[in-house]
């Protein structure tokens, strides 16, 4: 099994099913965890030097920190309802308490923070939606914490890709600290499939193929992208959702297309797939 693939595991005593840290990933910025809590279950997360974005993937919860309290937030019981999520940005240095008001699937996105920004609620009205691509290269994006919204390090988005389509494609990379052409951003993909028994394919590879991994990714698995290109392909019969977390020394999403596949971005390709 690829070292970049973190398989879904049965919840531990806290309800945690995924835990990606800079230490176990071998990088410097991104931390990512997932919790599955039962109705009424409490979760306490200690204060740290990281800023945190809590994303309610599914379910309702109340979130409390020393500076804020957000009661009974959430508006979907499955990400495949395709409603925009609720999220909470928590500044560095704050203890976090979560109470599950329903069954709850909670993503914890972390990266180094300064503590300069206040804790805040991110509602569906705060989240921009966009459509990207054409033909069999279409996806739908919810920009939860994009680079034009305030944070110290974190970038967080969720992406829907219908069956038979590619995503994170044409292949692109962001592994060089070379702004304004490209930024170094580590990235995690938390995958969900509908129906749940499905899978998708994700490849992570570099130009020199020193890294070249192709993975069958199942429901609730996480793929780590330390460098290189990282396209996703769905399989007939199964729709894909993934939650992306990125962070690096410069909080800007600047990337480079793989030259061999950049032609997919051309107007000729787009015209060929105009819906009539």
N, C-alpha and C positions, 0 to 999 in steps of 0.2 A: 504494500500500500504506500502511496506517496506520502512523504513527510509533510507535504503541504495540506493534506486532507485531515481534518479533525472530525471523526465520526460522532454522530449523536450518541449520547450515553444516557442511561437511566438517571433520573434526578437524584442528587445526593440529599442529605438531611436538610439542607437549606433550600432545595429545589433547583439547584444549578445543574444544567445539562451540557454546557459548553464553557470552557475557560481558556482563552488565548491571552497570554501575557507577553510582554517584551522578552522575558527570560525564556519561556518555552518556545517562542517563535524565532528567537535569535535576531531581534531587531530592537529599535530604540524608542518607538512612539506609541503604537496602537495597542490598546487592551480591549478585549471584547468578551463578554459573558452573556449567557442566556439563562433565565430562570423560568421554571414552570411551577406556579404556585396554585394551591387549592383555594377555594373561596374561604376567606377569613384568615388565611395564613399571613404571618408577618415576616418581613425581611428587613434586617438592619445592616447597612453597608457603612464601614468605618470611613472617617475623613481621611483624605490622602492629598498628595500634591497634584493629583490629576483633576482636570475638569471632566464632567460626566454628562452624557446625553442619555437619558432613559427614554427608550422608545417602547410604547405599548403596542407590540405586534398584534396582540389579541387580548381582549378583556378590559375590565374596568379596575381602577385602583385609586387609592389616596396616597399622596406622596408628601412627606414632611421633611423639612430641613430646619436648622436653627433660624433661618431668615424668611421662610415661606412655608405655606401649607396649601396644597391643591387637593380638594376633596372630590372623590368620585369622578375622576376624569376617564375618558375612553369612549369610543363610539363605534367599535366594531368587535365582533367575536371571532373573526377570521380575517387574515390579510387579504383573502380572495374575495371579500366583499368589495374591495377596491375603493373603499373610502380612505380619505387621508387620515393619518394616525394622530393621536395625541403624543406629545413628548415633553420632557422636562429637561432644561439645561440647568445643571448644578455647578456652581462655581467651585474652584479648588478649595479644599480645607473644610468642607461641610459634611457632617454626618447625614446619612440619608435613611429615612424610615419609609417602608412601603407596606401598605395593607392591601391585599387582594380583595376587592369587593365582589368579584366573580372569579371563575377560573381565569388565570392570567399567564400570558406568555410575554415576558419582559426582557428586552435587550438592554444591556449595559455597555455603552460605548465610552471609552476612556482615552485620554491623551494628556500630556503635560499641560498644566494650566498655571496662570499667575494669580488667580483670585481677584482680578481687577473688575470682572464683569459680574453683575448680580444674577442670582438664581432667577429663572423665569419659566413660565409655562409657554409651551409652543402648541398652539391650537391648530386645527385644520385650516382655519382662515389665515394663519401665518405661513402656510406651506404652499409654495408654487407647484403647479403640475405642468408637465410638458410632454409632448409626443416627439420621439426622435426616430429617424430612419424611414425607409421605404420598402415596399415589397415584403420579402421574407426577412428583412432586417429592421423590424419595427419593435419599439418598446415604449413603455409609458412610465414616467418618472415622477416621484414625489420628492421635492427638494426640502428635506427636513431641516438640515443645517448646512446650507451651501456656503461657498466662500464669500458671498455678498451679505451674509447675515453674521452677526457678531459671535465670535468665539476666539479662543487663543490658538488652538491647534486643530480641533476636530472638524471634519467634514462628514456629513451623514446624509445618505439618500436611500430611497427604496425604489426598486425597479420591477415592473411587470413585463413578462415576455410570453406571448401566446405560443401555443404548440406549433412546432415546425419552424420557428423563427430563431435567428441568432441575436445576440445581445453583447454589449461591450465589444462591438464590432463595427466597422473594420478594426482589426487588432491595433491596439494602442498601448503605450507604456508611459510611465511617469516615475522613472528610477534615477534621474540625474538632477542634481541640484544646480540647474543652469537656467534660471529665470532670466529673460522673459520667454524663452523657448520651451522650457520643461522644468517641472519641479519634482523633487524627490518625495513621494508619498507611498508609505506602506498601506496595504489594503486588506480587509477581510470581506468575504462574501458569506452571509448567512442565508442558506438556501431553503426554500419551502416549495413543495410540489403539490399540484392539485390535478387528479386525486393523489393521495398521500403515498401510494405504493410506487409512484413513478420515479424517474430519475432524469437528470440532464447531464450534459458533458461540459467539462471546463478544461481548457488547456492553459498552462502557464509556461512561457518559453522566452528565451533571449535570442538576439540576433546570431550569436555564435553557437547556440544550442548547448551551451554548457549547462543550462537549465532547460529541460524540455519534458514536462509532465502532463499527461492527459488522464483525467479522472472521471469516473462515473460517480456522480454526486447525487445522494439520496436526500429525502426529506429531513431537514434540520441539521444537515452536515454544514461544516464551515470550511471554506477554502482560503488559505493564506497566500497573499501575493507579495513577496518581498521585493521582486523586481520583474521586469520583462512584460511581455504581452499576455493578455488573460481573457480571451473571448469565451462566451458561453453559447451552447447550442441546445435548444429544447428538442424533445422527442415527440412524435405524433401521439396525440391523446392526452398530453400532460402540459398544463400551463405552469409557468415558473414565476416565483417571486424571490427576490433576494434583497437583503439589507446590506448596504455597503458602508463601511467605516474606513476613512482615510485620515492620515496625519503624517506630518513631516516638519522639517525646519522652517519651511515657508508655507503659510496657509493660503495657497492658491492652487487651483486645479489646472495645471498647464501640462499638456501631454503631446506625444509625438506619434503620428500614425505609422504603422509598418508600411514602407513604400510599396511592397508587392500588392497590397490590398487597398491602397488609398483610392483607387479608381472607383470603388463602391460608392464613394462620396460624390461622384460626378453627376452633373445634370443629366447626362445620357442615361445613367442607371436609374435615376429618379423618374425620368419620363417613361421609361420602359415599364414602370410598375405603378403608374397613376391609376387609381381606381376609377372605373368608368360606370 
